[in-house]
Amino acid sequence: MRDSIAASQTDGVNHSLLTNTMKQIRIYYNFTKKIFSVQEKVNGSWKVVEYTNEIFIRNATFKVSEAGRQRVLKQKRKNVHAFILGERFPFTPKSFVYRDEVSYNPYKGPNFMVLSENKPLDRAKYVTIIGGKVIALIPEFQGTRI
């Protein structure tokens, strides 16, 4: 109980109420459908369970497969190789005080980037996708801690 009180005091969310509703998910931008694909593990494999342009994630990690990125650079063809992994939150807030837009372009570099800082992004305490834009809240840059 003490840990959930401490967590809610630092980020304003009572995490003990949410633990049963959050699921591990993986998200990527689907260029064919022009929307984000949300995957969950089903029988040990990642399966698309939804398409959305609005979602909220906690404890997000930004992952890029370098082999997949190299295929894009060599073939000049898109493939799914960059993901946001995290815990799905049961709601999507509409506004934030501190926010940083996030982008990924395999031709510009091997990392997701916070646009305002022009820094590579490893993790973020929260990520929201609203209107198709990826927003990091409390970002963690490479080599730094939250």
N, C-alpha and C positions, 0 to 999 in steps of 0.2 A: 504494500500500500504506500509506503514511504517513497519508493521509486516513482510511482505514478503521480504522486503529489508533486515531487520535484520536477518531473517532466512537464506537467501541466503548468507549473509556475514559470518555466523557462520559455515555453513556446505557446502557451495559452490554450492547449488542447488537453483534455482529460483522456489520455491514451488507454486507460483501463476500460473505458466504455467501448473502445473501438477494436480491441484485439480479436474478438470473434468475427468481425465483419471484414477485416482486411485480408486480401489474398495477394500472394506473390504474382506479379505480372511482368510482361515484357512488351514494350511498345516500339513500333517502327512506323515510319511514314510510307504509306502505300502509294507509289507514284501512279499506278494504273487507275486506282479508284479516287485519288486525290483526297485522301483521308488517312487518319492513323489507324493501324491495325493493332488490336489488343490481344495478347496471347496469354493463356494460362497453361500450366502443366496438366495434361490429361494422360493418364497411364504412362507417365515418364517422358512424354514428348510435348513440345510446345505446340499448342493448337490455337488458331484464331477463334476467339469467342465473341468478338464485337468489333465494329468500326465506329470511330467517334472523332470529333474535333474538340471535345470537352471531357477532361478527366483530371483527377487530383491524385498525386502519388506521394508517399512518405518514404524517406530513406532511399532516395534514388541514386543509382549508379549509372554512369554513361559508358557504354562499351562499344568499341569499334574493332571489328575483325580486320587485322592488317592484311591477311591473305585476301579477304573479300575486297578491301580497298585497292589492293594491287591489281586484282582482276578488272575493277572499274577503270583504273588508269590505263591498263594494257588494252582492254577491249573497247574502251570508250562507250560502255554499256552499263546501265544501272543494274545493281543486284542488292538484295537485302543483306547488309553487313554491319549496320549500326543500330543500336538498341538503347532504350532507357529501361532499366530494371528497377523494380521497387515494390512497395506494398500499396495496393489500391485503397484509397480513402473512400468512404461511402458518400461523399459530397464534393462539390466543386465550388469553392469560394469565388466570388466575382470581382473582388478588389483586394489589393495588397498595399502595404506601406513600402516595403523593400522588395524590389523585383528586378531581375536581370533576364533579358531575352537571350535564348540559347539557339545556336544554329550549328549545323554540320554540313560541310561540303568536302567530299573526298579529294577534289582538285586543289583545295586550298591548304589541306593539312590532315593529319591522322587523328584529330581530336574534335569532340564537341567544343564549341567556343562560346564564352559569354561575350556578346557583342559589345556591350558598353566598356568592358575592360580589355577586350581583345586577348583574353587569357584562356588557355585550355582548362576544361572543366572535368573533374573526376567524379564528384558527388554533389548532392544538394539535400538538405534536410527535407525540403518539399519541392515538388515540381507540379505545375499545373499546365494543362494545355487548354487554352481558351481561344476560340475562333481560329484554330489551326496554328496558333503561336505557342511555342514552348517557353515557359517562364520558370526560372529557378529562383527559389526563395532560400536564403541562407546557403549560398553556393560554397563549395570547397574546391579550390584550385589545386592543380598539381603541386604536391609538396607542401601544402598547408593543411591545417586542421580547422574544423568548424569551431 
